[in-house]
Amino acid sequence: MLRLLLASLFAFTLALSGPAAGVTIGDTLPELEFPTQHDEMRPFPGQAHWILFTGEKKTAELAQMALQDLTSEQMEALNLVYLMDISPMPSLITRMFMLPKMRELDYTVLLARESGLTDFMPREAGQITVIRLEEGRVASINFLSEATQLRELLGLPDHP
């Protein structure tokens, strides 16, 4: 509960500072916790080397296409953390439709369920955000519009 409060205060502070583009090269990401689609709390960014972020239905669908053959173990081997902002989605739709479908995925997705928790993430409309971390700092930020671009950036083979 305390971490959620701190995350909310962090998001509120960012909101007060005006329209932000999010973290930039050289920044560190805030240490937070998010629930997975299985309601297990996980650290963010933890020991991640790659952060995948989606905040729209279209980008979530692109990410799912790119990751459809990956398991949680493979994502861990890549040090890949997937964070999805689902806060705009009505809670009834989330509970009845989205979460049951997401629980069928073979990989883990961290879910930001409350508005403002991902305001620090850089984003562009219609694009998946991919952040590469080196020693805990943002080394690169990419905005991708195709599943094949994501697979290529992560060094994954083409789909069979």
N, C-alpha and C positions, 0 to 999 in steps of 0.2 A: 504494500500500500504506500509506503514511504517512497519507494522508487517511482511509482506512478505519479505521486504528487510532485516529486522532483522533476520528472520528465515534463509534466504539465507546466510547471514554473519555467523550465527551460524554453518550452515552446512559446509561452506567453512572453517571455523576455525577447525572444526572436521576433515575435509579432510587433512588439512595441518599437523595435528598432527600424521599422519600416519594411517595405517589400524587399526581401532578401533572395538572392539567387541560390542560397544554400551554401554548404561547405565548398571550399575551393582547394586547389592544389596546395599541399603543405599542411592543411588543417587536420585535426584529429576529430573523430566522430564521438558524440557523447556516449558514455557507457550506460546502456539502458537494458531493460528486459522486456520481452514481448511474448505473448502466448503463441503457441503453434496452432495448427488446425486441429490438433488433438488435445488442446487446452493444457499443454505443458509449457512452463515458463523457460525461456532460453535467453542467454545473454546476447546483447548486440553491442558492438560488432564481435565481441569475443576475440577469438584468434583468427578471424577471417582475413583472407588475402583478397577475396572478391566479394563485393556487395552488389546484389541485383535488387533493384527497386522498381516496383510498379504501383501506380496510383489510379489507374483507369482500367475499365473493362477491356478495352482494345489491347493495352500493353500487357495485361495479365494473360490474355489469350495468346499473344505472341510468345511470352515467356513459357507458357505451358507447352506450346508447340516445340520450342527449343529444348525443353528439359524433359519431354515426355518419356524418354527411355532411361533417364537417370534414376538411381536409387539414392537414399540418404547417405549411404556409405560412399558412393561416388562423389556426392557433393562435399562430404567431409574431406575426402582425399584432395579435392580441388581447393579446400578451405573457402567454399562458396556459401554465403548466407543470402537467402532470398527473403526480402521484406516487402510485404504487400500492404498498402494503405486501403483498408476497407471501410473507413469511417463514414464516407458519404452514403454507403449502402444502408437501407432501412434494416433495423435489427431483426424484424420478422423474416425478411428475405434471406438475411445472413443465416439465421438459425435453421430455417426450413429447407433452403435450397443450396446455398453456397457452401456451407460447412459440410454437409453430408457428401457433396461432390468432391470437395477438397480432401476429405479424409480417405478417399480412394487413391490419392496420389502416393507414389512410392518415395517421394522426397518431402522434406520438411519445409514449411513456409511459416515465417513469422508474420503475425497479423497485428497491424496497428488498427485497433477498433475505435479509438477515440480521436476526435478531430484535434489537429495541431501537433500530434506526437511526431509527425514526420516532416514538419515544416523546415527542418534543417537540411533535408535532402534536396539536392539540385534536381530539377526536372524540366522537361520540355513536353508540350502536349503531343500525344500520340507516339511517344518514344519511351523505350525501356532505358532506365538509368543504370549504368554499370560503373562502379567505382573500384579501382584497384588500390589496395593498401600495401604500403611497404613500411615495416617497423611501426605500425599503428597510424601512419599518416597517409593522407590521400595523395597517391602518386599520379593517378589519371582518372578522368571522368569521361565516359563515352555515352552518347545518346544514340540508341539503335532503333530502327523502325522495322527490322526484319529478323525472324527467328534464325535464319542462316548466319546473319552477322553476329549474333550472340554466340552461336556454336563456334564460329571461326575465332572470335576474340578469346573464348575460353579454351581453345585448342581441342575441341571435341570433333570427332569424325562426323561426316555427313550422315543423315539418317539412312538406315539400310533400305 
